[in-house]
Amino acid sequence: MYRLRQGLRLRRGPSETFWAFDLESGEHYEVNGTAFAVLEALEGGAELDMIVVTLADEYGKCEDTVRADVAELLEMCETEGLVTREA
Amino acid sequence: KTYEKPAIKKQ
């Protein structure tokens, strides 16, 4: 189970731009709409499976494809310390 | 909607 780190703030910018701000390090990240949806769902406490099903339905994509893409995103986020993985 | 692979880029 992944959780968003507490010091991370998600913000929508103008014209479909999305940002994540790390209040502890001062680093900031530009994310696309899909990644923003994933991080926002994590912030709301959603489980990975639910996020995948929701995105696959919303975009009309195969769940396996979405799951692989989301897993790749979360690995990057974990490397950057933006999310934590809980047992 | 058009699907975009989730992406994050450090600034």
Backbone of each chain as nested JSON, in Angstrom:
{
  "chains": [
    {"id": "A", "residues": [
      {"number": 1, "name": "MET", "atoms": {"N": [0.847, -1.191, 0.0], "CA": [0.0, 0.0, 0.0], "C": [0.888, 1.249, 0.0]}},
      {"number": 2, "name": "TYR", "atoms": {"N": [0.611, 2.152, -0.911], "CA": [1.396, 3.387, -0.994], "C": [0.656, 4.525, -0.304]}},
      {"number": 3, "name": "ARG", "atoms": {"N": [1.434, 5.395, 0.309], "CA": [0.865, 6.584, 0.931], "C": [1.677, 7.804, 0.509]}},
      {"number": 4, "name": "LEU", "atoms": {"N": [0.983, 8.915, 0.309], "CA": [1.667, 10.164, -0.005], "C": [2.373, 10.664, 1.253]}},
      {"number": 5, "name": "ARG", "atoms": {"N": [3.603, 11.143, 1.101], "CA": [4.299, 11.663, 2.272], "C": [3.635, 12.95, 2.74]}},
      {"number": 6, "name": "GLN", "atoms": {"N": [3.656, 13.165, 4.043], "CA": [2.903, 14.288, 4.612], "C": [3.373, 15.651, 4.126]}},
      {"number": 7, "name": "GLY", "atoms": {"N": [4.665, 15.789, 3.844], "CA": [5.189, 17.095, 3.445], "C": [4.962, 17.435, 1.986]}},
      {"number": 8, "name": "LEU", "atoms": {"N": [4.202, 16.606, 1.272], "CA": [3.993, 16.847, -0.158], "C": [2.671, 17.571, -0.378]}},
      {"number": 9, "name": "ARG", "atoms": {"N": [2.708, 18.609, -1.214], "CA": [1.493, 19.361, -1.534], "C": [1.234, 19.281, -3.027]}},
      {"number": 10, "name": "LEU", "atoms": {"N": [0.015, 18.938, -3.392], "CA": [-0.368, 18.836, -4.803], "C": [-1.14, 20.085, -5.194]}},
      {"number": 11, "name": "ARG", "atoms": {"N": [-0.804, 20.646, -6.344], "CA": [-1.48, 21.867, -6.789], "C": [-1.79, 21.799, -8.276]}},
      {"number": 12, "name": "ARG", "atoms": {"N": [-2.98, 22.302, -8.643], "CA": [-3.328, 22.454, -10.055], "C": [-2.899, 23.841, -10.493]}},
      {"number": 13, "name": "GLY", "atoms": {"N": [-2.187, 23.914, -11.61], "CA": [-1.821, 25.209, -12.167], "C": [-2.812, 25.58, -13.25]}},
      {"number": 14, "name": "PRO", "atoms": {"N": [-2.57, 26.694, -13.945], "CA": [-3.46, 27.077, -15.037], "C": [-3.26, 26.155, -16.239]}},
      {"number": 15, "name": "SER", "atoms": {"N": [-4.274, 26.028, -17.047], "CA": [-4.241, 25.279, -18.314], "C": [-3.576, 23.908, -18.211]}},
      {"number": 16, "name": "GLU", "atoms": {"N": [-4.205, 23.048, -17.434], "CA": [-3.788, 21.636, -17.377], "C": [-2.335, 21.438, -16.961]}},
      {"number": 17, "name": "THR", "atoms": {"N": [-1.861, 22.232, -16.026], "CA": [-0.54, 21.966, -15.456], "C": [-0.743, 21.545, -14.009]}},
      {"number": 18, "name": "PHE", "atoms": {"N": [0.089, 20.62, -13.585], "CA": [-0.067, 20.052, -12.249], "C": [1.305, 19.98, -11.588]}},
      {"number": 19, "name": "TRP", "atoms": {"N": [1.316, 20.274, -10.295], "CA": [2.585, 20.364, -9.585], "C": [2.526, 19.614, -8.262]}},
      {"number": 20, "name": "ALA", "atoms": {"N": [3.693, 19.139, -7.847], "CA": [3.845, 18.566, -6.514], "C": [4.998, 19.302, -5.843]}},
      {"number": 21, "name": "PHE", "atoms": {"N": [4.744, 19.831, -4.658], "CA": [5.756, 20.581, -3.916], "C": [6.148, 19.804, -2.669]}},
      {"number": 22, "name": "ASP", "atoms": {"N": [7.448, 19.627, -2.494], "CA": [7.948, 18.964, -1.297], "C": [8.354, 20.046, -0.303]}},
      {"number": 23, "name": "LEU", "atoms": {"N": [7.564, 20.22, 0.731], "CA": [7.795, 21.312, 1.678], "C": [9.033, 21.092, 2.529]}},
      {"number": 24, "name": "GLU", "atoms": {"N": [9.529, 19.869, 2.592], "CA": [10.708, 19.624, 3.419], "C": [11.994, 19.92, 2.669]}},
      {"number": 25, "name": "SER", "atoms": {"N": [12.048, 19.542, 1.406], "CA": [13.294, 19.724, 0.652], "C": [13.272, 20.978, -0.207]}},
      {"number": 26, "name": "GLY", "atoms": {"N": [12.073, 21.487, -0.508], "CA": [11.972, 22.632, -1.404], "C": [11.973, 22.22, -2.866]}},
      {"number": 27, "name": "GLU", "atoms": {"N": [12.086, 20.926, -3.147], "CA": [12.039, 20.47, -4.54], "C": [10.601, 20.542, -5.04]}},
      {"number": 28, "name": "HIS", "atoms": {"N": [10.457, 20.762, -6.34], "CA": [9.111, 20.673, -6.893], "C": [9.134, 19.901, -8.198]}},
      {"number": 29, "name": "TYR", "atoms": {"N": [7.989, 19.358, -8.54], "CA": [7.88, 18.42, -9.651], "C": [6.684, 18.802, -10.511]}},
      {"number": 30, "name": "GLU", "atoms": {"N": [6.879, 18.698, -11.819], "CA": [5.74, 18.862, -12.72], "C": [5.203, 17.465, -13.019]}},
      {"number": 31, "name": "VAL", "atoms": {"N": [3.904, 17.299, -12.903], "CA": [3.301, 15.995, -13.192], "C": [2.209, 16.194, -14.235]}},
      {"number": 32, "name": "ASN", "atoms": {"N": [1.927, 15.157, -14.999], "CA": [0.822, 15.296, -15.956], "C": [-0.5, 14.929, -15.271]}},
      {"number": 33, "name": "GLY", "atoms": {"N": [-1.579, 15.075, -15.997], "CA": [-2.903, 14.9, -15.403], "C": [-3.127, 13.52, -14.822]}},
      {"number": 34, "name": "THR", "atoms": {"N": [-2.608, 12.509, -15.499], "CA": [-2.801, 11.138, -15.022], "C": [-2.041, 10.908, -13.72]}},
      {"number": 35, "name": "ALA", "atoms": {"N": [-0.801, 11.378, -13.686], "CA": [0.004, 11.223, -12.47], "C": [-0.626, 12.004, -11.317]}},
      {"number": 36, "name": "PHE", "atoms": {"N": [-1.159, 13.184, -11.642], "CA": [-1.812, 13.995, -10.607], "C": [-3.011, 13.242, -10.031]}},
      {"number": 37, "name": "ALA", "atoms": {"N": [-3.775, 12.598, -10.919], "CA": [-4.945, 11.83, -10.466], "C": [-4.527, 10.698, -9.533]}},
      {"number": 38, "name": "VAL", "atoms": {"N": [-3.409, 10.048, -9.865], "CA": [-2.91, 8.951, -9.027], "C": [-2.506, 9.48, -7.648]}},
      {"number": 39, "name": "LEU", "atoms": {"N": [-1.718, 10.563, -7.64], "CA": [-1.22, 11.105, -6.366], "C": [-2.366, 11.66, -5.519]}},
      {"number": 40, "name": "GLU", "atoms": {"N": [-3.321, 12.278, -6.194], "CA": [-4.472, 12.839, -5.479], "C": [-5.294, 11.716, -4.841]}},
      {"number": 41, "name": "ALA", "atoms": {"N": [-5.435, 10.618, -5.577], "CA": [-6.183, 9.476, -5.037], "C": [-5.451, 8.874, -3.838]}},
      {"number": 42, "name": "LEU", "atoms": {"N": [-4.115, 8.788, -3.941], "CA": [-3.325, 8.274, -2.812], "C": [-3.499, 9.172, -1.594]}},
      {"number": 43, "name": "GLU", "atoms": {"N": [-3.508, 10.476, -1.854], "CA": [-3.677, 11.446, -0.77], "C": [-5.015, 11.219, -0.07]}},
      {"number": 44, "name": "GLY", "atoms": {"N": [-6.001, 10.816, -0.858], "CA": [-7.327, 10.557, -0.298], "C": [-7.451, 9.186, 0.334]}},
      {"number": 45, "name": "GLY", "atoms": {"N": [-6.352, 8.42, 0.324], "CA": [-6.356, 7.12, 0.99], "C": [-6.791, 5.962, 0.111]}},
      {"number": 46, "name": "ALA", "atoms": {"N": [-6.861, 6.188, -1.207], "CA": [-7.309, 5.121, -2.108], "C": [-6.264, 4.014, -2.22]}},
      {"number": 47, "name": "GLU", "atoms": {"N": [-6.752, 2.803, -2.412], "CA": [-5.872, 1.652, -2.616], "C": [-5.439, 1.613, -4.079]}},
      {"number": 48, "name": "LEU", "atoms": {"N": [-4.293, 1.007, -4.318], "CA": [-3.738, 0.925, -5.666], "C": [-4.718, 0.277, -6.652]}},
      {"number": 49, "name": "ASP", "atoms": {"N": [-5.338, -0.829, -6.237], "CA": [-6.267, -1.532, -7.132], "C": [-7.422, -0.63, -7.564]}},
      {"number": 50, "name": "MET", "atoms": {"N": [-7.935, 0.134, -6.609], "CA": [-9.055, 1.027, -6.903], "C": [-8.63, 2.128, -7.875]}},
      {"number": 51, "name": "ILE", "atoms": {"N": [-7.427, 2.636, -7.688], "CA": [-6.905, 3.686, -8.575], "C": [-6.796, 3.152, -10.0]}},
      {"number": 52, "name": "VAL", "atoms": {"N": [-6.265, 1.947, -10.127], "CA": [-6.079, 1.337, -11.451], "C": [-7.426, 1.128, -12.144]}},
      {"number": 53, "name": "VAL", "atoms": {"N": [-8.385, 0.575, -11.415], "CA": [-9.71, 0.311, -11.99], "C": [-10.376, 1.618, -12.418]}},
      {"number": 54, "name": "THR", "atoms": {"N": [-10.278, 2.626, -11.562], "CA": [-10.898, 3.927, -11.86], "C": [-10.293, 4.559, -13.109]}},
      {"number": 55, "name": "LEU", "atoms": {"N": [-8.955, 4.556, -13.187], "CA": [-8.286, 5.16, -14.346], "C": [-8.584, 4.38, -15.625]}},
      {"number": 56, "name": "ALA", "atoms": {"N": [-8.542, 3.061, -15.532], "CA": [-8.795, 2.224, -16.711], "C": [-10.201, 2.486, -17.248]}},
      {"number": 57, "name": "ASP", "atoms": {"N": [-11.146, 2.63, -16.336], "CA": [-12.534, 2.888, -16.738], "C": [-12.674, 4.29, -17.333]}},
      {"number": 58, "name": "GLU", "atoms": {"N": [-12.037, 5.25, -16.682], "CA": [-12.156, 6.642, -17.112], "C": [-11.565, 6.862, -18.5]}},
      {"number": 59, "name": "TYR", "atoms": {"N": [-10.452, 6.178, -18.774], "CA": [-9.757, 6.4, -20.046], "C": [-10.017, 5.301, -21.072]}},
      {"number": 60, "name": "GLY", "atoms": {"N": [-10.783, 4.279, -20.673], "CA": [-11.053, 3.197, -21.601], "C": [-9.81, 2.41, -21.962]}},
      {"number": 61, "name": "LYS", "atoms": {"N": [-8.915, 2.229, -20.974], "CA": [-7.665, 1.507, -21.21], "C": [-7.695, 0.164, -20.5]}},
      {"number": 62, "name": "CYS", "atoms": {"N": [-6.837, -0.738, -20.974], "CA": [-6.694, -2.055, -20.355], "C": [-6.092, -1.899, -18.952]}},
      {"number": 63, "name": "GLU", "atoms": {"N": [-6.659, -2.608, -17.984], "CA": [-6.193, -2.484, -16.596], "C": [-4.721, -2.859, -16.44]}},
      {"number": 64, "name": "ASP", "atoms": {"N": [-4.281, -3.862, -17.195], "CA": [-2.878, -4.295, -17.075], "C": [-1.916, -3.178, -17.487]}},
      {"number": 65, "name": "THR", "atoms": {"N": [-2.286, -2.475, -18.553], "CA": [-1.448, -1.361, -19.024], "C": [-1.386, -0.264, -17.971]}},
      {"number": 66, "name": "VAL", "atoms": {"N": [-2.562, 0.091, -17.456], "CA": [-2.63, 1.153, -16.444], "C": [-1.861, 0.74, -15.193]}},
      {"number": 67, "name": "ARG", "atoms": {"N": [-2.019, -0.521, -14.789], "CA": [-1.339, -1.0, -13.576], "C": [0.179, -0.896, -13.729]}},
      {"number": 68, "name": "ALA", "atoms": {"N": [0.684, -1.291, -14.897], "CA": [2.136, -1.226, -15.14], "C": [2.616, 0.227, -15.125]}},
      {"number": 69, "name": "ASP", "atoms": {"N": [1.835, 1.11, -15.749], "CA": [2.218, 2.532, -15.8], "C": [2.204, 3.161, -14.411]}},
      {"number": 70, "name": "VAL", "atoms": {"N": [1.167, 2.845, -13.644], "CA": [1.052, 3.408, -12.292], "C": [2.175, 2.87, -11.401]}},
      {"number": 71, "name": "ALA", "atoms": {"N": [2.497, 1.584, -11.559], "CA": [3.581, 0.985, -10.763], "C": [4.906, 1.684, -11.066]}},
      {"number": 72, "name": "GLU", "atoms": {"N": [5.12, 1.988, -12.352], "CA": [6.355, 2.678, -12.759], "C": [6.411, 4.08, -12.135]}},
      {"number": 73, "name": "LEU", "atoms": {"N": [5.281, 4.77, -12.177], "CA": [5.209, 6.111, -11.574], "C": [5.522, 6.045, -10.077]}},
      {"number": 74, "name": "LEU", "atoms": {"N": [4.907, 5.09, -9.393], "CA": [5.071, 5.011, -7.939], "C": [6.488, 4.608, -7.549]}},
      {"number": 75, "name": "GLU", "atoms": {"N": [7.13, 3.816, -8.401], "CA": [8.539, 3.478, -8.142], "C": [9.398, 4.733, -8.193]}},
      {"number": 76, "name": "MET", "atoms": {"N": [9.131, 5.573, -9.203], "CA": [9.879, 6.832, -9.323], "C": [9.604, 7.724, -8.12]}},
      {"number": 77, "name": "CYS", "atoms": {"N": [8.345, 7.797, -7.73], "CA": [7.963, 8.638, -6.589], "C": [8.605, 8.127, -5.301]}},
      {"number": 78, "name": "GLU", "atoms": {"N": [8.691, 6.816, -5.185], "CA": [9.3, 6.229, -3.986], "C": [10.795, 6.55, -3.953]}},
      {"number": 79, "name": "THR", "atoms": {"N": [11.433, 6.479, -5.114], "CA": [12.858, 6.815, -5.215], "C": [13.096, 8.265, -4.798]}},
      {"number": 80, "name": "GLU", "atoms": {"N": [12.169, 9.14, -5.185], "CA": [12.284, 10.569, -4.844], "C": [11.84, 10.845, -3.405]}},
      {"number": 81, "name": "GLY", "atoms": {"N": [11.276, 9.828, -2.763], "CA": [10.823, 10.009, -1.386], "C": [9.487, 10.719, -1.27]}},
      {"number": 82, "name": "LEU", "atoms": {"N": [8.7, 10.687, -2.347], "CA": [7.415, 11.392, -2.336], "C": [6.293, 10.513, -1.794]}},
      {"number": 83, "name": "VAL", "atoms": {"N": [6.479, 9.211, -1.908], "CA": [5.491, 8.281, -1.359], "C": [6.224, 7.256, -0.504]}},
      {"number": 84, "name": "THR", "atoms": {"N": [5.489, 6.661, 0.408], "CA": [6.052, 5.582, 1.212], "C": [5.212, 4.336, 0.982]}},
      {"number": 85, "name": "ARG", "atoms": {"N": [5.863, 3.193, 1.099], "CA": [5.145, 1.938, 0.908], "C": [4.938, 1.295, 2.269]}},
      {"number": 86, "name": "GLU", "atoms": {"N": [3.692, 0.964, 2.556], "CA": [3.377, 0.317, 3.828], "C": [2.989, -1.122, 3.567]}},
      {"number": 87, "name": "ALA", "atoms": {"N": [3.248, -1.973, 4.537], "CA": [2.928, -3.398, 4.37], "C": [1.43, -3.618, 4.411]}}
    ]},
    {"id": "B", "residues": [
      {"number": 1, "name": "LYS", "atoms": {"N": [-11.573, 9.638, -22.439], "CA": [-10.59, 10.712, -22.524], "C": [-9.279, 10.135, -23.047]}},
      {"number": 2, "name": "THR", "atoms": {"N": [-8.448, 10.991, -23.614], "CA": [-7.161, 10.529, -24.123], "C": [-6.249, 10.163, -22.959]}},
      {"number": 3, "name": "TYR", "atoms": {"N": [-5.739, 8.947, -23.003], "CA": [-4.894, 8.457, -21.915], "C": [-3.454, 8.921, -22.107]}},
      {"number": 4, "name": "GLU", "atoms": {"N": [-2.887, 9.455, -21.051], "CA": [-1.474, 9.832, -21.031], "C": [-0.791, 8.97, -19.995]}},
      {"number": 5, "name": "LYS", "atoms": {"N": [0.314, 8.374, -20.348], "CA": [1.06, 7.602, -19.351], "C": [1.454, 8.537, -18.209]}},
      {"number": 6, "name": "PRO", "atoms": {"N": [1.207, 8.136, -16.95], "CA": [1.54, 9.02, -15.829], "C": [3.02, 9.38, -15.834]}},
      {"number": 7, "name": "ALA", "atoms": {"N": [3.307, 10.673, -15.684], "CA": [4.7, 11.124, -15.745], "C": [4.958, 12.174, -14.683]}},
      {"number": 8, "name": "ILE", "atoms": {"N": [6.173, 12.148, -14.157], "CA": [6.584, 13.148, -13.167], "C": [7.979, 13.613, -13.54]}},
      {"number": 9, "name": "LYS", "atoms": {"N": [8.197, 14.924, -13.454], "CA": [9.503, 15.46, -13.833], "C": [9.969, 16.456, -12.779]}},
      {"number": 10, "name": "LYS", "atoms": {"N": [11.125, 16.161, -12.22], "CA": [11.692, 17.058, -11.214], "C": [12.155, 18.342, -11.89]}},
      {"number": 11, "name": "GLN", "atoms": {"N": [11.832, 19.464, -11.283], "CA": [12.245, 20.752, -11.834], "C": [13.578, 21.129, -11.203]}}
    ]}
  ]
}
